Amino acid sequence: MNYKLVEKIKEVFSEEELLLLKKNGEQQPQITAPPKSLYESIITEKQENMKNTNYTVYKGHLCYKKAAYDEVQYIPLSNFIPYITKETIEDDGVDHKMLYHVCGIMIQQETIFPEIYIPAENFFSLNWIQTSWGIRANIEPGSSIKDRVRHAAQLISLNCDRDYIYTHLGWRKIYGEWVYVHAGGAIGKENVSVRLESNQLEKYYLPLDEQIDVAIAAQDSLELLKTADLEVTLPLLAMVGLAPLCEPLKAAGIEPAFVLWLSGPSGSRKSSLAACFQSHFGNFNSGKDLPASFRDTMNALEKKAFLTKDSLLVIDDYHPTYSSQESKRMEQTAQQILRGYGDRVGRSRMKADTTLHKSYPPRGVCIITGEDTPKAGISTTARLLEIEIKTNSINLEKLRTSQENIKSYSYAFKGYLEWLLPQMDTLPVMLKRTFNKNMNRILINNTHGRVTESISWLLVGLEMLLSFYEHSLAINNEQKEKIMANAMEKLNSLGKKHALNVNSNDPVMLFADGLRDLIDSKSVSIIDINEDPYSDDKHFIGWQDNGFYYLKLGNVMREINQYFQGQGLRFPITKHMLSKMLAERQLIEVEQYENELRNTVRVNVGRSRIQTRVMKLKKSSLL
């Protein structure tokens, strides 16, 4: 549509009416009896566009001109003219979705139908006309009439505008140049259109002006380190630095794969603290403004994790609840979030035709706030790194000061992005070297490898952010090195503490603790290897001598499962996997059988020395 016509429309309709017209996918109220000048302008323009085509307006209808011998027949198609005002391509980094912005004008009644958005694949059927514009938009009967109307609409709209709209955050290459997309446009390029799906994501809006000096903003950002213990604030600031490094780290083959879990009792101000760090990415003014929470559905959280590419997503308020159903839903959601970020995969879903929908893997970094952590196995627990906040561990005066300076943080982050921009193509090699250096320096022994990796990623993010703050003259090199030395110490301590949590979820340790409790409480019966069990002993699990327990594997697993179920938990592995893990750690004796090792052995038990197969567990394994 030409620009003069756009200006005329703006003069005729109020801002409220125009906003109504822009709502995507909703049926809009019809606007009738527009000023005659506007109506005539549109009709005249569309008739002008029909010149040199087989279409025209004749006797109140859009008609198809059909040559018949020496005369032209006018075949009525519809009592209105549909036309496309704009094509929009929406790009989320995986899918490209084409939308048509379609208007319509009645030929005799001087009525303009409001603009609607139609997915390109739905346009050709024209089935949307009645649901959007009602019964007054009437198409003549006939097998090919709809296709003629569609053809006419396209022919008279060849000069419509085209918009390319990004529907995600983070780094993209546009015509070979890197830009960082945010809700207000892009860092590195002007006139980039962005549309995000929800009001919460629209808050990822970075400043377009230079109102606050970058050095001052960076100093305000560093003051956040004083709002709580450094063991809390250093990893939070590191996540800010790490988020925009996801793209180059992915290119280097070491994309961050963990969640930072900020736990603390209700009222400890953990959400308010998290909001300060989230505010580096946009307009998040308080703990009530966070972009996601456990009130969201899993589908919504999955989509937000996908769209917040190279950004920080704080998911707020994992909390205990008296409702068993709600508690189960929340725990399942937490498990899926941890698996998603920990494995960088989205959930696969099947369509009705058995083909797969495209999945939406997380593409940024995530902080979860909660009063507790989910009940999880060793692999899931290793996918999170827990930071504990006690009731009085946050300095409330410093927190209030930081909240007053909350506007500064997005200016600091904008400067960080502008500093990273010219380095994007060289960052993968440099970041991989730094990551590997950190892995070699971290002193966490006998723990899951994911814990060490998580600490290494945090150190990479913090070092890059501090390098920018040094570049912006907010700190000098000596101050930077001091902060990094503190970070190495605090994060090592944090990693060791979390390693204990990870190991406490080790199935072998869970089994040993559970079996020890059952034996000590006499909840199970284990008899001398030379005795026979009572026939009605429901809790019999095996025999013993001075050095070993000879356990009936099925019996002991039944008791172990009941023991954990009584605590609202589930033992995480099967009896076959348990015996395999016990054998690998040399806690049970194994038996050679032909060309394989068996994790159960044959022993003679009872008074009659009957041979039976048992799991021969060393008593020392329970000490």
ZAMARGU-4260 file (C-alpha; in steps of 0.2 Angstrom, whole numbers, plus 5000, padded with zeros to 4 digits):
<rodrens>
0) 5000/5000/5000 | 5007/5017/4996 | 5013/5029/5009 | 5000/5042/5005 | 4986/5030/5008
5) 4994/5025/5025 | 4994/5043/5030 | 4976/5045/5026 | 4972/5029/5036 | 4981/5036/5051
10) 4971/5052/5049 | 4954/5043/5049 | 4957/5030/5063 | 4961/5034/5081 | 4977/5026/5089
15) 4965/5014/5099 | 4957/5008/5083 | 4974/5005/5074 | 4980/4995/5089 | 4965/4984/5088
20) 4968/4981/5069 | 4986/4976/5073 | 4981/4962/5085 | 4988/4946/5077 | 4976/4932/5073
25) 4960/4939/5082 | 4944/4943/5073 | 4941/4962/5073 | 4926/4973/5074 | 4920/4979/5057
30) 4923/4997/5053 | 4909/5004/5042 | 4905/5020/5033 | 4923/5027/5031 | 4925/5044/5024
35) 4921/5044/5006 | 4938/5051/5001 | 4947/5037/5009 | 4935/5024/5002 | 4937/5031/4985
40) 4956/5032/4986 | 4957/5014/4990 | 4944/5009/4976 | 4953/5020/4963 | 4970/5013/4968
45) 4964/4995/4966 | 4956/4998/4950 | 4972/5006/4944 | 4981/4990/4949 | 4969/4980/4939
50) 4974/4988/4923 | 4983/4976/4911 | 4975/4961/4920 | 4960/4950/4917 | 4951/4958/4932
55) 4940/4973/4934 | 4926/4980/4944 | 4909/4979/4935 | 4892/4981/4941 | 4896/4981/4960
60) 4907/4965/4958 | 4925/4960/4956 | 4924/4952/4939 | 4935/4941/4929 | 4936/4946/4910
65) 4934/4932/4899 | 4936/4934/4880 | 4922/4926/4870 | 4922/4928/4851 | 4921/4947/4848
70) 4916/4952/4865 | 4921/4951/4883 | 4911/4942/4897 | 4912/4949/4914 | 4911/4934/4927
75) 4907/4940/4944 | 4918/4934/4958 | 4914/4943/4974 | 4906/4959/4980 | 4923/4965/4988
80) 4941/4967/4983 | 4954/4958/4995 | 4972/4964/4994 | 4988/4961/5003 | 4996/4976/5011
85) 5012/4968/5018 | 5021/4952/5018 | 5030/4948/5035 | 5043/4935/5037 | 5045/4930/5056
90) 5061/4921/5060 | 5064/4913/5076 | 5081/4906/5071 | 5074/4889/5066 | 5058/4892/5057
95) 5054/4906/5044 | 5035/4909/5045 | 5027/4920/5031 | 5012/4930/5035 | 5001/4941/5024
100) 4993/4957/5030 | 4976/4957/5021 | 4963/4970/5019 | 4947/4970/5010 | 4935/4984/5003
105) 4916/4982/4999 | 4913/4988/4981 | 4895/4995/4984 | 4893/4998/5002 | 4908/5009/5006
110) 4914/4997/5019 | 4932/4994/5023 | 4936/4977/5031 | 4950/4978/5045 | 4967/4971/5042
115) 4970/4953/5047 | 4986/4942/5048 | 4985/4926/5038 | 4999/4913/5038 | 5004/4911/5020
120) 4999/4893/5019 | 4981/4897/5024 | 4979/4912/5012 | 4975/4901/4996 | 4960/4893/5003
125) 4951/4909/5007 | 4942/4900/5021 | 4947/4914/5033 | 4936/4927/5025 | 4920/4923/5033
130) 4927/4920/5050 | 4937/4937/5049 | 4925/4948/5039 | 4908/4940/5041 | 4894/4936/5029
135) 4895/4953/5020 | 4911/4947/5011 | 4902/4936/4998 | 4911/4925/4985 | 4900/4919/4971
140) 4898/4900/4968 | 4908/4890/4957 | 4923/4878/4957 | 4936/4890/4951 | 4929/4906/4958
145) 4939/4906/4974 | 4955/4903/4965 | 4951/4918/4954 | 4948/4929/4969 | 4965/4923/4976
150) 4973/4927/4960 | 4966/4944/4958 | 4971/4948/4976 | 4989/4943/4972 | 4990/4953/4956
155) 4984/4969/4963 | 4996/4967/4978 | 5013/4965/4969 | 5020/4981/4976 | 5016/4978/4994
160) 5029/4980/5007 | 5039/4966/5015 | 5045/4966/5033 | 5058/4954/5040 | 5054/4951/5058
165) 5065/4942/5071 | 5055/4934/5085 | 5070/4929/5096 | 5084/4937/5106 | 5102/4935/5104
170) 5116/4934/5091 | 5111/4933/5072 | 5121/4935/5056 | 5112/4947/5045 | 5120/4949/5027
175) 5136/4942/5035 | 5137/4954/5050 | 5134/4949/5068 | 5120/4958/5077 | 5113/4955/5094
180) 5094/4956/5094 | 5083/4963/5108 | 5065/4968/5110 | 5069/4986/5104 | 5079/4981/5088
185) 5097/4975/5087 | 5115/4980/5093 | 5126/4982/5078 | 5113/4987/5065 | 5098/4999/5063
190) 5081/4996/5057 | 5080/4978/5063 | 5062/4973/5067 | 5058/4962/5082 | 5042/4955/5088
195) 5042/4944/5104 | 5027/4933/5109 | 5024/4939/5126 | 5024/4954/5137 | 5037/4946/5148
200) 5049/4944/5133 | 5046/4962/5127 | 5055/4967/5143 | 5071/4962/5135 | 5073/4979/5129
205) 5091/4987/5129 | 5093/5006/5129 | 5094/5015/5112 | 5102/5031/5119 | 5119/5034/5128
210) 5111/5042/5143 | 5122/5033/5156 | 5140/5033/5154 | 5147/5015/5151 | 5160/5016/5165
215) 5148/5022/5178 | 5135/5009/5173 | 5149/4996/5174 | 5154/5002/5192 | 5135/5001/5197
220) 5135/4983/5190 | 5150/4978/5200 | 5142/4985/5216 | 5130/4971/5215 | 5144/4960/5221
225) 5142/4968/5238 | 5123/4964/5240 | 5127/4947/5247 | 5141/4935/5251 | 5153/4933/5236
230) 5149/4915/5235 | 5132/4921/5230 | 5135/4936/5219 | 5150/4931/5209 | 5141/4916/5200
235) 5126/4928/5197 | 5137/4941/5189 | 5146/4927/5180 | 5130/4922/5172 | 5127/4939/5165
240) 5144/4938/5157 | 5141/4920/5151 | 5124/4923/5142 | 5130/4932/5126 | 5144/4919/5125
245) 5132/4905/5121 | 5134/4907/5102 | 5153/4907/5101 | 5154/4893/5114 | 5142/4883/5104
250) 5153/4886/5089 | 5168/4880/5099 | 5158/4864/5104 | 5157/4868/5123 | 5140/4877/5124
255) 5135/4879/5143 | 5125/4865/5149 | 5119/4868/5167 | 5107/4878/5177 | 5111/4890/5192
260) 5099/4886/5206 | 5097/4900/5219 | 5089/4892/5234 | 5083/4900/5250 | 5069/4902/5262
265) 5053/4912/5258 | 5057/4931/5262 | 5076/4929/5260 | 5075/4942/5245 | 5082/4929/5232
270) 5069/4935/5219 | 5073/4953/5221 | 5092/4949/5220 | 5089/4939/5204 | 5079/4953/5197
275) 5095/4965/5198 | 5105/4953/5188 | 5091/4950/5176 | 5090/4969/5173 | 5106/4969/5163
280) 5095/4962/5149 | 5081/4974/5150 | 5067/4982/5160 | 5065/4970/5175 | 5063/4981/5190
285) 5058/4970/5204 | 5056/4951/5209 | 5038/4953/5202 | 5044/4957/5185 | 5054/4941/5181
290) 5052/4934/5164 | 5046/4916/5169 | 5040/4907/5184 | 5034/4889/5189 | 5016/4896/5187
295) 5020/4895/5168 | 5016/4879/5159 | 5030/4868/5153 | 5027/4872/5135 | 5028/4890/5139
300) 5044/4888/5148 | 5052/4878/5134 | 5047/4891/5121 | 5054/4905/5132 | 5071/4895/5135
305) 5072/4894/5116 | 5068/4912/5112 | 5079/4919/5125 | 5094/4915/5114 | 5111/4921/5122
310) 5101/4929/5136 | 5098/4926/5154 | 5081/4918/5159 | 5076/4918/5177 | 5063/4906/5182
315) 5055/4911/5198 | 5047/4902/5213 | 5050/4884/5214 | 5042/4881/5231 | 5034/4867/5242
320) 5015/4865/5241 | 5002/4855/5251 | 4994/4849/5235 | 5003/4832/5230 | 4997/4835/5212
325) 5004/4853/5211 | 5020/4847/5219 | 5022/4833/5207 | 5019/4845/5192 | 5032/4857/5199
330) 5045/4844/5201 | 5042/4836/5184 | 5043/4854/5176 | 5060/4857/5186 | 5066/4840/5180
335) 5062/4844/5162 | 5070/4862/5163 | 5086/4854/5170 | 5087/4841/5157 | 5083/4854/5143
340) 5097/4865/5148 | 5109/4851/5154 | 5108/4842/5137 | 5103/4857/5126 | 5089/4848/5118
345) 5070/4851/5116 | 5056/4839/5119 | 5051/4829/5103 | 5032/4829/5099 | 5023/4819/5085
350) 5010/4826/5074 | 4994/4817/5069 | 5003/4811/5053 | 5017/4803/5064 | 5030/4816/5058
355) 5039/4825/5071 | 5036/4843/5076 | 5052/4854/5077 | 5059/4854/5095 | 5064/4870/5104
360) 5081/4868/5113 | 5087/4881/5126 | 5098/4893/5118 | 5103/4904/5133 | 5107/4902/5151
365) 5095/4900/5166 | 5094/4904/5184 | 5080/4896/5195 | 5075/4903/5212 | 5067/4891/5224
370) 5064/4887/5242 | 5070/4869/5239 | 5078/4859/5225 | 5069/4845/5216 | 5071/4827/5221
375) 5083/4820/5208 | 5096/4807/5204 | 5114/4810/5202 | 5114/4815/5183 | 5100/4828/5186
380) 5108/4835/5201 | 5124/4837/5192 | 5115/4848/5179 | 5112/4861/5192 | 5124/4871/5203
385) 5116/4876/5219 | 5119/4893/5228 | 5111/4894/5245 | 5105/4910/5253 | 5101/4911/5271
390) 5088/4922/5279 | 5100/4936/5283 | 5113/4933/5270 | 5108/4948/5259 | 5113/4965/5264
395) 5096/4974/5262 | 5104/4992/5262 | 5115/4987/5248 | 5101/4978/5239 | 5090/4994/5240
400) 5104/5005/5233 | 5106/4992/5219 | 5088/4993/5215 | 5089/5012/5214 | 5103/5010/5201
405) 5094/4996/5192 | 5092/5007/5176 | 5111/5007/5174 | 5114/4988/5172 | 5106/4987/5154
410) 5118/5001/5149 | 5133/4991/5155 | 5127/4976/5146 | 5124/4985/5130 | 5142/4991/5131
415) 5148/4973/5134 | 5138/4968/5118 | 5146/4982/5108 | 5163/4976/5114 | 5160/4958/5110
420) 5153/4962/5093 | 5169/4964/5083 | 5177/4949/5091 | 5163/4937/5087 | 5172/4927/5074
425) 5188/4925/5084 | 5179/4921/5101 | 5176/4902/5099 | 5195/4898/5098 | 5199/4910/5112
430) 5185/4905/5124 | 5189/4886/5121 | 5207/4889/5127 | 5201/4899/5142 | 5188/4885/5146
435) 5201/4871/5145 | 5213/4882/5156 | 5200/4884/5169 | 5196/4865/5169 | 5214/4861/5173
440) 5215/4874/5187 | 5199/4869/5196 | 5202/4857/5211 | 5187/4847/5213 | 5191/4829/5215
445) 5180/4813/5215 | 5165/4822/5208 | 5154/4822/5193 | 5162/4830/5178 | 5148/4842/5175
450) 5151/4851/5191 | 5169/4855/5185 | 5162/4861/5168 | 5149/4872/5176 | 5162/4881/5187
455) 5173/4883/5171 | 5159/4891/5161 | 5156/4903/5175 | 5174/4908/5176 | 5174/4911/5157
460) 5158/4922/5158 | 5165/4932/5173 | 5182/4934/5165 | 5175/4941/5149 | 5163/4953/5158
465) 5177/4959/5169 | 5189/4962/5154 | 5176/4973/5146 | 5174/4983/5163 | 5193/4985/5163
470) 5192/4991/5145 | 5178/5003/5149 | 5190/5010/5164 | 5177/5005/5177 | 5191/4994/5185
475) 5210/4992/5183 | 5219/4976/5179 | 5224/4974/5198 | 5206/4975/5203 | 5201/4963/5189
480) 5214/4950/5195 | 5208/4952/5213 | 5190/4948/5208 | 5195/4933/5198 | 5206/4926/5212
485) 5191/4928/5224 | 5180/4920/5211 | 5192/4905/5209 | 5192/4902/5228 | 5173/4905/5230
490) 5168/4895/5215 | 5180/4880/5220 | 5172/4880/5237 | 5154/4881/5229 | 5159/4866/5217
495) 5165/4856/5232 | 5150/4859/5242 | 5139/4854/5227 | 5149/4839/5224 | 5144/4832/5240
500) 5125/4835/5235 | 5129/4826/5219 | 5137/4811/5227 | 5123/4810/5240 | 5111/4806/5225
505) 5123/4792/5219 | 5112/4777/5218 | 5125/4766/5227 | 5126/4778/5241 | 5107/4779/5242
510) 5107/4760/5242 | 5120/4758/5256 | 5112/4772/5267 | 5095/4764/5265 | 5100/4746/5268
515) 5110/4752/5284 | 5094/4760/5290 | 5084/4745/5287 | 5096/4733/5296 | 5099/4745/5311
520) 5080/4748/5313 | 5078/4729/5312 | 5065/4732/5298 | 5073/4718/5288 | 5079/4701/5293
525) 5096/4694/5289 | 5100/4677/5297 | 5116/4667/5299 | 5122/4658/5284 | 5119/4641/5292
530) 5101/4645/5297 | 5085/4643/5287 | 5072/4657/5286 | 5055/4656/5293 | 5042/4652/5280
535) 5031/4667/5285 | 5045/4680/5286 | 5040/4694/5274 | 5055/4704/5277 | 5068/4691/5274
540) 5082/4698/5262 | 5097/4686/5265 | 5110/4678/5275 | 5127/4684/5283 | 5143/4679/5290
545) 5158/4689/5297 | 5163/4697/5281 | 5148/4697/5269 | 5129/4699/5267 | 5122/4686/5255
550) 5107/4695/5248 | 5092/4689/5238 | 5092/4703/5225 | 5073/4703/5222 | 5069/4703/5241
555) 5082/4717/5245 | 5076/4728/5231 | 5058/4726/5236 | 5062/4732/5254 | 5073/4747/5247
560) 5059/4753/5236 | 5047/4752/5250 | 5059/4762/5261 | 5061/4776/5248 | 5042/4776/5244
565) 5039/4779/5263 | 5049/4795/5261 | 5040/4801/5246 | 5055/4796/5235 | 5059/4784/5221
570) 5074/4773/5220 | 5082/4779/5204 | 5088/4762/5196 | 5084/4744/5193 | 5091/4729/5202
575) 5101/4724/5187 | 5109/4742/5186 | 5112/4742/5205 | 5122/4726/5204 | 5132/4732/5190
580) 5137/4748/5199 | 5141/4738/5215 | 5152/4726/5204 | 5161/4741/5196 | 5165/4748/5213
585) 5171/4731/5219 | 5158/4731/5233 | 5151/4714/5228 | 5160/4698/5223 | 5157/4692/5205
590) 5158/4675/5197 | 5165/4670/5180 | 5153/4660/5169 | 5159/4655/5153 | 5165/4671/5144
595) 5156/4683/5155 | 5156/4690/5173 | 5140/4688/5183 | 5135/4700/5197 | 5127/4686/5208
600) 5136/4671/5214 | 5131/4653/5220 | 5133/4649/5238 | 5127/4635/5250 | 5116/4641/5263
605) 5105/4635/5277 | 5106/4619/5288 | 5105/4608/5272 | 5118/4618/5263 | 5106/4621/5248
610) 5115/4630/5234 | 5107/4647/5229 | 5111/4662/5219 | 5114/4678/5229 | 5122/4695/5228
615) 5137/4694/5239 | 5139/4711/5247 | 5155/4716/5257 | 5149/4722/5275 | 5163/4735/5274
620) 5153/4744/5260 | 5140/4749/5273 | 5152/4757/5285
</rodrens>
